Amino acid sequence: MPFFSKEKKQTPNSNTPEQVFLGKDFEDRFNWLKQSFQQCSDITIYELTANRTRCGIVYLQNMVDDALFDEQVLAYITNEDFASSHQEFIHKLLELKLVSSMSSIVLTDMQKAVELVLDGNILIFFEGDPRMLAFPLQKFEKRAISEPANENVIRGPREAFVEDIHTNITMIRRRIKTPALKMDQQLLGKFTKTKVVIGYLEGICKPEIVEEVKQRIGRIQMDGVLGSSYIEENIDDFPLSPFPQSQKTERPDVVAAALLEGRAVILVDGTPIPLIVPVTFSMFLQSPEDYYQRYVFASFVRWLRTGFLILSLLFPSFYIALTTFHPVMIPSDLLLSVAAARDLVPFPALIEALIMELTFEALREAGLRIPKAIGQAISILGALVIGQAAVQAGIISAPMVIIVSLTGIASFIVPYFDLGFSIRVLRFPIMILSGSFGIFGLMIGCLLTYIHLVHLRSFGMPYMAPIAPLRVNDLKDSILRVPWWLMKRRPSFVGTKDSQRSNVKYRFEEEDED
């Protein structure tokens, strides 16, 4: 027998509070609700008598439609001809639900009643009956649908998600009109009770993926969930990796396309940025506009993004390795120009690059925090003035300013901010390796990065698919985009139940058959 043993206790889920039942006593329920909402000045609790029956009404001010409640609810129950007895009054209210055009909820749990009131429902309870009635009459200010701020396109829809989850679900439903589109809702957060909806296409999305998403979200126990990033950090396969393992977007058409490919989407109330899982590395090099342009242009731009992504990651490190350890690899004329430019610089190339990169990142961050009216001008002028002054003072060489500027521009070509930020972070350790070991250190950095990428998984799916492991059919929509009439199957690595995407035949194929 071990010296110390302790039984594991089952910890209750903080997202599901205990139920409270107080029966049919009116005073007990009225006082319990007043005690629960004590010192809540925005909660209205009052009592009225309708058809010789005591009724209690509870609602949250500024979150309900008072006019609609007066017209469709109070006008009925205060009408003397509505019922002739107490029993008939209760029957009409609860069994007939009072108003056929309005969905209502019948409940007996007091804790659930509190949650519904805080969600914008109007609660009515009666003397002599334990059942209560909640009317969803939410009315509050919300942001109108506008254009995407970070995923603009020349051709394509101009709608973006908003903070209201019901509006976001509606925008997805408008694009995918089938009952196979499932929306499974959960509540997260001990105090926030945030609505989280898992969307997927039944028959297309693999059931194992849906079940895994539900299990990972169900394990989250937090005091509050205020955005999708709270969930993202709790469901990643490799939370310490710098690379994103779920795709963030603000466009409904991107979410609809992901659902049609067999992926799942996680929508969070209060944030306009849902999560798409599982993902691959190539998805972060694809822009929504690729599917609204001709395939030749889209493929060219994807190759361009891939090239500049590599340039953004390795260009400063390559320059440091050449100038520090391998100057014989530089052409003679170029070497003389670089040597003349660095003649008065007191720092080695590595320190010079670190100073410029850190300054560039500081200017980029300052441009985001400064008010928009002057932010862009300050960041551009700051970069020009500081760069020119540093070159004239002999602190930084002119070639280093050019290299850091090109690297910064290349990092902006990446369509998704998360991947661009990961590349910016990885640039620093690779620069240190190049400054310490030259080209050998650069190759070590590239090899370690690639090994890490191959090892990554997103909900069990290979992160580098369809390159590693190789899926020839999936290459049609990865680093290039073939015409729609050639993309007849969904990505195989997702493991969809229905792999057939289309059966479109191009006219050349029809002529061959004839």
ZIBELBEL-V256236 format. One record per run of one state. SS is the DSSP state (@ for helix, = for strand, . for the rest). FROM is the first residue (numbers start at 0). TO is the last residue. If there is no record, write none. Layout:
ss:from:to
SS:FROM:TO
SS:FROM:TO
This chain:
ss:from:to
.:0:24
@:25:35
.:36:41
=:42:49
.:50:51
=:52:59
.:60:62
=:63:63
.:64:64
@:65:76
.:77:84
@:85:93
.:94:102
=:103:106
.:107:108
@:109:117
.:118:119
=:120:125
.:126:130
=:131:135
.:136:136
=:137:137
.:138:163
@:164:174
.:175:179
=:180:187
.:188:192
=:193:201
.:202:203
=:204:204
.:205:205
@:206:217
.:218:226
@:227:234
.:235:245
=:246:248
.:249:250
@:251:259
.:260:262
=:263:267
.:268:272
=:273:276
.:277:279
@:280:284
.:285:286
@:287:290
.:291:293
@:294:324
.:325:325
@:326:328
.:329:330
@:331:340
.:341:347
@:348:368
.:369:370
@:371:391
.:392:396
@:397:410
.:411:415
@:416:436
.:437:437
@:438:454
.:455:455
=:456:457
.:458:459
=:460:461
.:462:464
=:465:465
.:466:468
=:469:469
.:470:471
@:472:475
=:476:476
.:477:479
=:480:480
.:481:482
@:483:485
.:486:487
=:488:488
.:489:490
@:491:493
.:494:498
=:499:499
.:500:505
@:506:512
.:513:513
